[in-house]
Amino acid sequence: MSRAMVPSQQKLAEKLTILNDRGRGMLTRIYNIKKMLTNTDSKPAFLSDKNLDSVFKYLHKKFPNIDNHAGALQVINNIKQDVVKSLSLYYFTFVDIMDFKDHVVDLLTTIDACQVHMDVTLNYDLTVNYLNLISTYVSIMILLSRVEDRRVVLSLYSVAYEYLHASCDPSFPRLGQLVIDYDSPLRKLSEEFVPHSRVVVPAIMSLHKIYPKRNLPADQMRATGMLSLLAEPLKIMNVPNTDMVQCEYLSLDSMERWIIFSMMLCHQYLQEAQLWDLWKTALQSGYIIQLCRDEVLHIHSYINTFFESLKGHNMSKRITEVKDLQHQALLSAPGIHRERRKFLRSALKELALIYTDQPGLLGPKGLYIFQALAVARDEIHWLLRHFDNPPSKRHNVKLSQEDFVDRQLPELLFNMEELKSLVRKYNQVVQRYYVQYLAGYDSVLLNQLIQDLNKEPNLAHCPEDESVILSSLYNSIAAVSVKQVEANDMFDFRGIRLDWFRLQAYTSVSRAGLVLRDHSDLGKHLNMIVFHTKMVDYLDELLNEAGDLSIYCFYTQIFEHQFKQCMEFPAQHRYSIVFPIICGHFMNATHELCPEERHSIGTTSVQYAHWFLKEMSDEVNQVITAICEEQCMLNYKLLPKHSAASILQSSNKHKKKQDKKKHVGPEEEKPGVESARKNRENFTRMDKLHMALTELCYAVNYCNVIQVWEHGFVPREFFIQHLETRFNKALVGMMMYNPDTSEIAKPSELLSSVKAIMSVLQGLENYVQIDIARVFNSVLPQQTQATDSFNGEKTITANYTNWYLEVLLRRVTVNIGQIVYSPNRKAFVTVAADNNSKENLYLAAEEYADLTELRALAELIGPYGMRYLGERLMGHVASQVDELKKLVIQNKEVLFNMRTSFDKPDAMRELFRRLGNVDSVLMRMTIIGILLSYRSLAQEALLDVLEDRIPFLMASVQDLKHFVPNMKDTKYSNMKQQVVNEMASAAGLSCDIDPLLISALRSQKNEPRKEYKDTARTSTSSVSSDPEVTNESDYELACLLMVFVAVSIPTLAKKDVSVFKASLEGNLNNCHCLAKAVNQIAGALFTIHGPGDVSDRLQEFLALASSSLLRLGQSQEHDKEFVKNRESVYILLDLIVQESPYLTMDLLESCFPYALLRNAYHTVYKASAVDN
């Protein structure tokens, strides 16, 4: 005698929960196996081995009855270890699916035996889990039948296993039969479901109350005020009036899958009107249905193939109906869904705006968010699978691409994320509301319903299990309070929800003590309670359930395409941030039964998030670059040089009208005209750029951090990094430096452009929350170094240093008489152009090397950059000094005799004739003078800039320089003086001896240095070798060098280019720069090598030079050519004394008559006046 089946002992709720979760895992695993076996890169190598083709054909033909001793299979014995290891994951997935099938069949049979009544509006959890299990089960079996080489894989593993263990795997016989049975899965499944139809059909029938209301066209949605909070303003604070709250956000895709799969298997019941309506509507809604992720079915063709295989059932009418429904779906479904997406864009935007303004409505109207998210998600899923799987051409239906290419889809996606972010932001508002609702209303009504239950005459007493559950539910919700929310206590109502699930199972079977359908009020109220508990402790999961977009992980090409469309459509720019946010959903697609895919999906999500943010940052930076270019052009028009045309035009106003008519031309557009507007509707390019910048910055500024698979992406940091890189490149690019043609922008023009760009970048703070000063502090200091830290590229400092030293100053020294250093103009001035050299036509020295330009340079590269420039310059000076020492060594004996015979004119004359390389010495000293003159000019420019920028700090530096604290110990006093001089020099203050020069000469090495080409170098082969330099006394060489220069100065008088130009206060061959060279070189050399007798050595130099110059006055008439620029050279002696901190005019007058100087000045100024 069989015992009656006790529902509480069947654990229906628990089994449904576990099997649904396991089913999702099995579906994921079989999906991955199908993908791996389809892809030649991921499947085991031996499956692609052409030598094993005969084995594979044999296994496929004989499956599942395989003779393992057949000769054709002996080759497997050689690779059995590899086969078992590689195919075990595949094989045991099929075994797990077989076990899953057994459990599902067992559970479905138990549910049939219990005669469970399914109604989605009443026992929601039971019905949804039941239908989900059927849907998952059918999907697995269909997917199983679509796995390529499944027979080969299973039989190959079985053969290898037997070779390895000498016995067949125990699961293989049943597994082989399973694969054979489900080669045509629907045929086998329809046979299985004949007894299950008594439960399945009522469950599907209950969807008739929900599905038609959810599957409305856009016009009806608008007409009914669906998702509109403002449709009934008086009820805006009321909770939505519905008795099936959880059904309101049930997935439309899921319902269609339930209907189609169930009615395929129970096709005998399609004669019933309600079921036919559901079937027809579901098949008209689309022509693609999802199995798993991007694995889909062309459902109409699949159904017809199945119906055609049913012989003896007279299915021709059904086949014709399905074909008609397919034709209608192809014609109308794309347009219906397009209009529905349009409606959802406006509806979700309205919801987001209202909830943002009044977050308190998230309590009573919270259901609207989940409805909106569910509908929008279903539409996106529909679009993705239909766009990726176009219908066959044989249907002769031409689809409009406009129905599938939705340029405004990013707005819909963004509004979905906006609603979700509002719920997360105001989660405590939602919690407070529903905690009070549970304790203040739900518990009271539940208690009343329980009491009414006990009073019913038809129910003698409530069964014990049901009574215990109901009492527990009431006690749990009645105990919650707002104080728990305020104290941030963690709520956990999972027990309540599972108890209600159990209660549904107990009360839905036949002959139950408490029949749920007789007490529908209790069931609907408990469904409402479950939703309210989820709003308290299950919000994140609820948002994922309703608005998960992880499907994009499997449609990455469409994902990329939609992003690119978004970036091409300016109106959608602000919504571009939604794409990296969606990457954070990808991990929702993973399942714990398939852990091996977590890394690949996580990596994909991170890579795409990084790519999206990078592209967005690049786009913003391109817009900023375009704005900067426009601003630089406007700024360029305001440069002083462009005022020349206006000045010329105004000066010609007094001319006759006839002359004006002859020269009439189009007037140039004056700066500022672009700002005059006649009509606001006329958008200029700048207006469009600012609009694009506003939209893109809104996207960048939308969220602080985007969480993607244990990674946190900060959009603003991405933007700042790319902005810094682009700003850095722009700074160097605006120099327009061309090493081939030696062209470069003027420092003043570059500075003007940099300031224009900085003003644009400062305006970014109005659009996005960034600290632009941080960008400036990161990028601009790098331009003061030789290379930047971004890519190791050359900077403004490096390029300008190279240009000034290798281009400008080289031309000054090589092209004698063309570019002159003018002390009164504080500039290098081009006085003549070399007609034989085209390169000189491109350079006007005064436009690059005057005080104004060098101030701009100092402001651009700062003290660090100017110091780098000084160090490079002093390196060239040191190389010239090195060469001078070699020349001194060559003439050492003659110079020694001249040093002791300066008061013997005849001896000096004879010795001078023996002196060699005189012109080379003067040339090199002049080069040094030119370099030091440029250095002093640059230092003066730096001082001007720093006094303007940091006046108080400069005052302190000047005080330290002038009042160095005295110390008793001379050694430490000199060290302190040296440190102070270093600081003063770095700040642009002039020192008696340049610290950088001393440093360069000290660190001078014997390795070859880069130096200026000397067109006047002679007899270099006779110059002594480097070791010879090092063996000589440095101090003695320094003394002899000064003698060499002193006795060589008179030779300048015979050169035409030595003439002194009063207008420039300089000689055409720049020999006036010798004054600075003599004083600086003497000071540095005798400071380094000597006992500090700089003053004595310079007096000696003055005596030698003056006696040599006085001999010029004794020249005879036949020496007129020799002395034609004698007065210009006399002035040089005066300049040397004026420049020197160690020599005085008294000393000069004691050895050189002042009358000669006075006459020299009179003569050269008079000659200059005549020339002018």
Residue pairs with C-beta under 8 A, 6 or more apart in sequence:
4 511
5 110
5 113
5 114
7 114
7 505
7 506
7 509
7 512
8 465
8 502
8 506
10 110
10 114
10 505
12 107
12 110
12 111
12 114
12 116
12 126
12 505
13 125
13 126
13 129
13 498
13 501
13 502
13 504
13 505
14 502
15 103
15 107
16 107
16 126
16 129
16 130
16 133
17 129
17 498
17 501
19 100
19 103
19 104
19 107
19 133
20 129
20 132
20 133
20 136
22 100
22 593
23 100
23 104
23 132
23 133
23 136
23 137
23 140
24 136
24 591
24 593
25 591
25 592
25 593
25 594
26 93
26 96
26 97
26 100
26 136
26 140
26 593
27 136
27 139
27 140
27 143
27 291
27 292
28 292
28 590
28 591
28 593
28 594
28 597
29 93
29 96
29 593
29 594
30 93
30 97
30 140
30 143
30 144
30 147
30 292
31 143
31 292
31 293
31 295
32 594
32 596
32 597
33 89
33 90
33 93
33 147
34 143
34 146
34 147
34 148
34 295
35 42
36 42
36 43
37 43
37 47
37 90
37 147
37 148
37 149
37 153
38 148
40 48
44 82
44 83
44 86
44 87
46 52
46 79
46 82
46 83
46 86
47 56
47 149
47 152
47 153
51 75
52 75
54 72
55 72
55 73
55 75
55 76
55 156
56 149
56 152
56 156
58 70
58 72
58 73
59 66
59 73
59 151
59 152
59 155
59 156
59 159
60 151
60 152
60 155
62 155
63 151
63 152
63 154
63 155
63 176
63 179
63 180
64 151
64 154
64 155
64 172
64 173
64 175
64 176
64 177
64 179
64 180
65 176
66 73
66 155
66 158
66 159
67 73
68 158
68 159
68 162
68 163
68 168
73 159
76 83
76 156
76 159
76 160
76 163
77 163
79 160
80 160
80 163
80 164
81 164
83 156
83 157
83 160
84 157
84 160
84 161
84 164
87 153
87 156
87 157
87 160
88 157
90 153
90 154
90 157
91 153
91 154
91 157
91 169
94 144
94 150
94 154
94 175
94 178
94 179
95 171
95 175
97 140
97 144
97 178
98 171
98 174
98 175
98 178
100 137
100 140
101 137
101 140
101 141
101 178
104 133
104 137
105 192
107 133
108 133
108 134
108 196
108 199
109 195
111 130
111 196
111 199
112 195
112 196
112 198
112 199
114 509
114 510
115 198
115 199
115 509
115 510
116 126
116 130
116 199
116 505
116 508
116 509
116 510
117 123
117 202
117 508
117 509
117 510
117 516
117 517
118 126
118 127
118 130
118 131
118 199
118 200
118 202
118 203
118 206
118 508
119 127
119 202
119 203
119 206
119 517
120 127
120 128
120 131
120 203
120 206
120 207
120 209
120 210
120 244
120 247
120 250
121 206
121 209
121 210
121 243
121 244
121 247
121 524
122 206
122 516
122 517
122 520
122 523
122 524
122 527
123 504
123 507
123 508
123 516
123 523
124 244
124 246
124 247
124 504
124 527
124 530
125 497
125 500
125 501
125 504
125 530
126 501
126 504
126 505
126 508
127 203
127 206
128 250
129 501
130 199
130 203
131 203
131 204
131 254
131 258
131 262
132 254
132 258
134 200
134 258
134 261
134 262
135 254
135 257
135 258
135 261
138 185
138 189
138 261
138 265
139 261
139 291
139 292
141 182
141 185
141 188
141 189
142 185
142 186
142 291
142 297
143 291
143 292
143 295
144 150
144 179
144 182
144 185
145 182
145 183
145 184
145 185
146 295
150 179
151 179
154 172
154 175
154 176
154 179
155 176
157 169
158 168
158 169
158 172
161 168
161 169
162 168
162 169
181 188
182 188
182 189
184 306
184 309
186 264
186 265
186 302
186 306
187 306
187 309
187 310
189 265
190 264
190 265
190 266
190 267
190 306
190 310
192 265
193 200
193 265
193 266
197 265
197 266
197 268
197 269
200 262
200 265
200 266
201 262
201 266
201 269
201 272
201 275
203 258
203 262
204 258
204 259
204 262
204 263
204 275
204 278
205 272
205 274
205 275
207 255
207 258
207 259
207 278
208 274
208 277
208 278
209 244
209 247
210 244
210 247
210 250
210 255
211 252
211 255
211 256
211 259
211 278
211 281
211 282
212 277
212 281
214 250
214 252
214 255
214 375
215 252
215 281
215 285
216 224
216 226
217 336
217 339
217 340
218 336
218 339
218 340
218 342
218 343
219 339
221 227
221 340
221 343
221 347
222 343
225 231
225 232
226 347
226 371
227 344
227 347
227 348
227 351
227 368
227 371
227 372
227 375
228 347
228 350
229 236
229 350
229 351
229 354
229 361
229 365
229 368
230 236
230 350
230 354
236 361
236 365
237 361
237 364
238 364
239 364
239 365
239 367
240 248
240 365
240 367
240 368
242 248
242 367
243 524
243 528
244 524
244 527
245 367
245 527
245 528
245 531
246 527
246 530
246 531
248 367
248 370
248 371
249 367
249 370
249 371
249 373
249 374
249 546
250 374
251 374
251 377
251 378
252 374
252 375
252 378
253 290
253 378
253 381
253 382
255 282
256 282
256 285
256 286
256 289
257 289
257 290
259 278
259 279
259 282
260 279
260 282
260 283
260 289
260 299
260 303
263 269
263 270
263 275
263 278
263 279
264 303
264 306
267 307
267 315
267 318
269 275
270 276
270 279
270 318
280 325
283 299
283 300
283 303
283 322
283 325
283 326
283 329
284 325
284 328
284 329
284 332
284 333
285 329
285 333
285 336
285 382
286 299
286 329
286 333
286 337
286 382
286 386
287 298
287 299
287 300
287 326
287 329
287 330
287 333
287 386
287 391
288 296
288 297
288 298
288 299
288 385
288 386
288 389
289 296
289 297
289 299
290 296
290 381
290 385
291 297
293 551
293 553
293 554
293 589
294 385
294 388
294 551
294 554
294 555
296 385
296 389
298 389
298 391
298 392
300 322
300 323
300 325
300 326
300 329
301 326
301 392
303 322
304 319
304 322
304 323
307 315
307 318
307 319
307 322
308 315
308 319
326 395
327 395
327 397
330 391
330 395
330 397
330 399
331 397
333 386
334 386
334 399
334 400
334 403
334 404
335 400
335 403
337 379
337 382
337 383
337 386
337 403
338 402
338 403
338 406
340 375
340 379
341 379
341 383
341 406
341 409
341 412
342 408
344 372
344 375
344 376
344 379
344 412
345 408
345 411
345 412
345 415
347 372
348 372
348 376
348 412
348 415
348 416
348 418
348 419
349 411
349 415
351 368
351 369
351 372
351 415
351 419
352 415
352 418
352 419
352 422
354 361
355 361
355 362
355 369
355 419
355 422
356 422
359 422
359 425
359 426
359 429
360 429
362 369
362 422
362 423
362 426
362 429
362 430
362 433
363 429
363 430
363 432
363 433
363 434
364 433
366 423
366 430
366 433
366 434
366 535
367 531
369 419
369 422
369 423
369 546
370 542
370 543
370 546
370 547
372 416
372 419
373 416
373 419
373 420
373 543
373 546
373 547
374 546
374 547
376 412
376 415
376 416
376 547
377 416
377 546
377 547
377 548
377 549
379 412
380 409
380 412
380 413
380 549
380 551
381 551
383 404
383 406
383 409
384 551
384 552
384 555
384 558
386 404
387 404
387 405
387 558
388 555
388 558
390 399
391 397
391 399
405 565
407 565
407 569
407 572
408 571
408 572
409 562
410 562
410 566
410 572
410 575
410 576
410 578
410 579
411 572
411 575
413 549
413 575
413 578
413 579
413 582
414 574
414 575
414 577
414 578
416 547
416 549
416 578
417 578
417 581
417 582
419 547
420 543
420 547
421 703
423 430
423 539
423 543
424 539
424 540
424 543
427 539
428 485
430 535
430 536
430 539
431 485
431 491
431 535
431 536
432 482
432 485
433 535
434 532
434 533
434 535
434 536
435 480
435 481
435 482
435 484
435 485
435 491
435 536
436 482
437 532
438 477
438 480
438 529
438 532
438 533
438 536
439 477
439 478
439 479
439 480
439 481
442 477
442 525
442 528
442 529
442 532
443 474
443 477
443 478
445 525
446 470
446 473
446 474
446 477
446 525
446 526
446 529
447 474
447 478
449 519
449 521
449 522
449 525
450 470
450 471
450 474
453 459
453 462
453 470
453 514
453 519
453 522
454 461
454 462
458 518
459 513
459 514
462 470
462 513
462 514
463 506
463 512
463 513
463 514
465 506
466 503
466 506
466 507
466 513
466 514
469 499
469 500
469 502
469 503
469 506
470 503
472 496
472 499
473 496
473 499
473 500
473 526
473 529
476 493
476 495
476 496
477 496
477 529
477 533
480 491
480 536
484 491
490 537
491 536
491 537
492 537
493 533
493 534
493 536
493 537
493 538
494 537
496 529
496 530
496 533
497 530
497 533
497 534
500 526
500 529
500 530
503 526
504 516
504 523
506 512
506 514
507 514
507 515
507 516
508 516
508 517
516 522
516 523
517 523
534 541
534 542
535 542
544 585
544 588
548 585
548 588
549 582
549 585
550 585
550 586
550 587
550 588
550 589
551 589
552 558
552 559
552 582
552 585
552 586
553 585
553 586
553 589
553 601
553 604
553 605
554 589
556 604
556 608
559 579
559 582
559 608
562 579
563 576
563 579
563 612
563 615
565 572
566 572
566 573
566 575
566 576
566 579
567 573
567 576
567 615
567 616
567 619
570 688
570 691
570 692
570 695
571 695
573 619
573 692
573 695
573 696
573 698
573 699
574 695
574 696
574 698
574 699
575 699
576 612
576 616
576 696
576 699
577 616
577 699
577 700
577 702
577 703
577 715
579 608
579 612
580 608
580 609
580 612
580 613
580 616
580 706
580 708
580 713
580 715
581 703
581 706
583 605
583 606
583 608
583 609
583 612
583 706
583 708
584 605
584 609
584 706
584 707
584 708
584 709
586 601
586 602
586 604
586 605
586 708
586 709
587 598
587 601
587 602
587 605
587 709
589 601
590 597
590 598
590 601
601 709
602 709
602 710
603 709
605 708
605 709
606 708
606 709
606 711
609 706
609 708
609 711
609 713
610 713
613 706
613 713
613 715
613 718
614 718
614 722
616 696
616 699
616 700
616 715
616 718
616 719
617 700
617 718
617 719
617 721
617 722
617 723
618 722
619 696
620 693
620 696
620 697
620 700
620 719
620 722
620 723
621 719
621 722
621 723
621 726
623 689
623 692
623 693
623 696
624 693
624 723
624 726
624 760
624 761
624 764
625 726
625 730
626 689
627 686
627 689
627 690
627 693
627 760
628 730
628 756
628 757
628 760
628 761
630 685
630 686
630 689
631 756
631 757
631 759
631 760
632 734
632 753
632 756
632 757
634 671
634 674
634 756
635 752
635 753
635 755
635 756
636 642
636 749
636 752
636 753
637 671
638 671
639 749
639 752
642 671
645 668
646 670
652 660
674 684
674 686
683 691
693 767
694 767
697 764
697 767
697 768
698 767
699 715
700 715
700 716
700 718
700 719
700 768
701 715
701 716
701 767
701 768
701 769
702 715
703 715
704 714
704 716
705 712
705 713
705 714
706 712
706 713
706 714
706 715
707 713
716 768
716 769
716 770
719 768
719 770
720 770
720 774
720 775
723 761
723 775
724 775
724 778
724 779
724 790
725 790
727 757
727 761
727 775
727 779
728 779
728 782
728 783
728 788
728 790
730 757
731 754
731 779
731 780
731 783
731 795
731 796
732 783
732 793
732 794
732 795
732 796
732 799
734 745
734 750
734 753
734 754
734 757
735 744
735 745
735 750
735 796
735 799
735 800
736 743
736 744
736 745
737 743
737 744
737 745
737 799
737 803
738 744
741 839
741 842
742 803
742 807
742 839
742 842
742 843
743 842
744 799
744 800
744 803
744 807
744 848
745 753
746 847
746 848
746 853
746 856
747 800
747 848
747 853
747 854
747 856
747 857
747 860
748 852
748 853
748 856
750 796
750 856
750 860
751 856
751 859
751 860
754 860
758 776
761 772
761 775
761 776
762 772
764 770
764 772
765 771
765 772
781 862
781 864
782 788
782 789
782 790
782 795
783 795
783 796
783 797
783 860
783 861
783 865
784 795
784 797
784 861
784 862
784 863
784 864
784 865
784 868
785 795
785 797
785 864
785 865
785 868
786 794
786 795
786 797
786 798
786 801
786 868
787 793
787 794
787 795
787 798
788 795
794 802
796 860
796 861
796 865
797 861
797 864
797 865
797 868
797 869
798 868
800 857
800 860
800 861
800 865
800 869
801 865
801 868
801 869
801 872
804 848
804 849
804 869
804 934
805 869
805 872
805 873
805 876
807 843
808 819
808 828
808 843
808 845
808 848
808 849
809 930
809 931
809 934
809 1012
810 1012
810 1013
811 818
811 819
811 840
811 843
811 845
812 819
812 821
812 828
812 845
812 930
812 1070
813 926
813 927
813 930
813 1012
813 1070
814 1012
814 1013
814 1015
815 834
815 837
815 840
816 1057
816 1068
816 1069
816 1070
817 831
817 832
817 1057
817 1068
817 1069
818 830
818 831
818 832
818 833
818 834
818 840
819 828
819 829
819 830
819 831
819 845
820 828
820 829
820 831
820 1061
820 1064
820 1066
820 1067
820 1068
820 1070
821 827
821 828
821 829
821 930
821 933
821 934
821 1066
821 1070
821 1072
821 1073
822 828
822 829
822 1064
822 1065
822 1066
823 933
823 1065
823 1066
823 1072
824 1064
824 1065
825 846
825 850
825 1064
826 850
826 851
826 937
826 940
827 845
827 846
827 849
827 850
827 851
827 937
828 845
828 846
828 848
828 849
828 850
828 934
829 845
829 846
829 1064
830 840
830 843
830 844
830 845
830 846
831 1061
831 1064
831 1068
833 840
833 841
834 840
847 853
849 934
849 937
851 937
851 940
851 941
851 944
854 937
854 938
854 940
854 941
855 941
855 944
855 945
857 866
857 938
857 941
858 866
858 938
858 941
858 942
858 944
858 945
858 946
858 988
859 945
861 868
861 869
863 942
863 946
863 986
863 987
863 988
866 938
866 939
866 942
866 988
867 986
867 996
869 938
870 935
870 938
870 939
870 985
870 994
870 996
871 996
871 999
871 1000
873 931
873 934
873 935
874 935
874 994
874 996
874 997
874 999
874 1000
875 1000
875 1009
875 1010
876 927
876 931
876 1009
876 1010
876 1011
876 1012
877 928
877 931
877 932
877 997
877 1000
878 997
878 1000
878 1001
878 1003
878 1004
878 1009
879 1009
879 1010
879 1011
880 924
880 925
880 927
880 928
880 1011
880 1012
881 928
881 1001
881 1004
881 1081
881 1085
882 1004
882 1009
882 1029
883 924
883 1011
883 1023
884 921
884 924
884 925
884 1041
884 1044
885 1029
885 1032
885 1037
885 1041
886 1023
886 1024
886 1028
886 1029
887 917
887 920
887 921
887 924
887 1023
887 1044
888 895
888 1037
888 1040
888 1041
888 1044
889 1023
889 1024
889 1028
889 1029
889 1032
889 1037
890 916
890 917
890 1022
890 1023
890 1024
891 915
891 916
891 917
891 1044
892 1032
892 1040
894 911
894 914
894 915
895 915
895 1040
895 1043
895 1044
896 1040
897 907
897 911
898 908
898 911
898 912
898 915
898 1043
898 1047
898 1104
899 1039
899 1040
899 1043
899 1100
899 1104
901 907
901 908
901 911
902 908
902 1103
902 1104
902 1107
902 1108
903 1107
905 1111
905 1114
908 1047
908 1107
908 1108
908 1111
909 1111
912 1047
915 1044
915 1047
915 1048
916 1018
916 1019
916 1022
917 1018
917 1019
918 1048
918 1051
919 1016
919 1018
919 1051
920 1014
920 1016
920 1017
920 1018
921 1044
921 1045
921 1048
922 1045
922 1048
922 1049
922 1051
922 1052
922 1071
922 1074
923 1014
923 1016
923 1017
924 1014
925 1045
925 1074
925 1077
925 1078
925 1081
926 1069
926 1070
926 1071
926 1073
926 1074
926 1077
927 1012
927 1014
928 1077
928 1080
928 1081
929 1070
929 1071
929 1072
929 1073
929 1074
929 1075
929 1076
929 1077
929 1078
930 1070
930 1073
932 994
932 997
932 1073
932 1076
932 1077
932 1080
933 1073
933 1076
935 994
936 990
936 1076
939 985
939 988
939 989
939 990
940 988
940 990
941 988
942 987
942 988
943 954
943 987
943 988
943 989
944 988
945 988
946 953
946 954
946 987
946 988
947 954
954 987
957 983
957 984
957 987
957 989
958 984
958 989
960 980
960 983
960 984
961 980
961 981
961 983
961 984
961 989
961 991
964 973
964 976
964 977
964 980
965 976
966 973
967 973
967 976
978 995
981 991
981 993
981 995
982 995
984 991
985 991
985 994
985 995
985 996
992 1083
992 1141
993 1080
993 1083
993 1084
993 1087
994 1080
994 1084
997 1080
997 1081
997 1084
998 1084
998 1087
998 1088
1001 1084
1001 1085
1001 1088
1002 1088
1006 1026
1006 1027
1006 1029
1006 1030
1029 1037
1034 1085
1034 1088
1034 1089
1035 1086
1035 1089
1035 1090
1038 1082
1038 1085
1038 1086
1038 1089
1038 1090
1038 1097
1039 1097
1039 1100
1041 1081
1041 1085
1042 1078
1042 1082
1042 1097
1042 1098
1042 1100
1042 1101
1042 1104
1043 1100
1043 1101
1043 1104
1045 1074
1045 1078
1045 1101
1045 1105
1046 1101
1046 1102
1046 1104
1046 1105
1046 1108
1047 1104
1047 1105
1047 1108
1049 1074
1049 1105
1049 1108
1049 1109
1049 1129
1049 1132
1049 1133
1050 1108
1050 1109
1050 1111
1050 1112
1050 1129
1052 1058
1052 1067
1052 1069
1052 1071
1052 1125
1052 1128
1052 1129
1052 1132
1053 1112
1053 1122
1053 1123
1053 1124
1053 1125
1053 1126
1053 1128
1053 1129
1054 1121
1054 1122
1054 1123
1054 1124
1054 1125
1055 1069
1055 1125
1056 1124
1056 1125
1057 1067
1057 1068
1057 1069
1058 1067
1058 1068
1058 1069
1058 1071
1058 1125
1058 1128
1058 1129
1059 1067
1059 1068
1059 1125
1059 1128
1059 1164
1059 1167
1060 1066
1060 1067
1060 1072
1060 1125
1060 1127
1060 1128
1060 1131
1060 1164
1060 1168
1061 1067
1061 1068
1061 1168
1062 1164
1062 1165
1062 1168
1062 1169
1063 1168
1063 1172
1065 1072
1066 1072
1066 1073
1067 1128
1067 1132
1071 1129
1071 1132
1072 1131
1072 1132
1072 1135
1074 1132
1074 1136
1075 1132
1075 1135
1075 1136
1075 1138
1075 1139
1075 1140
1076 1139
1078 1098
1078 1101
1078 1136
1078 1139
1078 1140
1079 1098
1079 1136
1079 1139
1079 1140
1079 1141
1079 1142
1082 1094
1082 1097
1082 1098
1082 1101
1083 1094
1083 1142
1086 1092
1086 1093
1086 1094
1086 1097
1087 1094
1090 1097
1094 1142
1095 1142
1095 1143
1098 1140
1098 1142
1098 1143
1099 1142
1099 1143
1099 1147
1102 1133
1102 1136
1102 1137
1102 1143
1102 1147
1102 1148
1102 1151
1103 1151
1105 1133
1105 1136
1106 1133
1106 1148
1106 1151
1106 1152
1107 1151
1109 1129
1109 1130
1109 1133
1109 1152
1110 1152
1112 1122
1112 1123
1112 1126
1112 1129
1113 1126
1113 1156
1115 1122
1115 1123
1126 1160
1127 1159
1127 1160
1127 1161
1127 1163
1127 1164
1128 1160
1128 1164
1130 1156
1130 1157
1130 1160
1131 1157
1131 1160
1131 1161
1131 1164
1133 1148
1133 1152
1133 1157
1134 1148
1134 1157
1136 1143
1137 1143
1137 1144
1137 1145
1137 1147
1137 1148
1145 1154
1148 1154
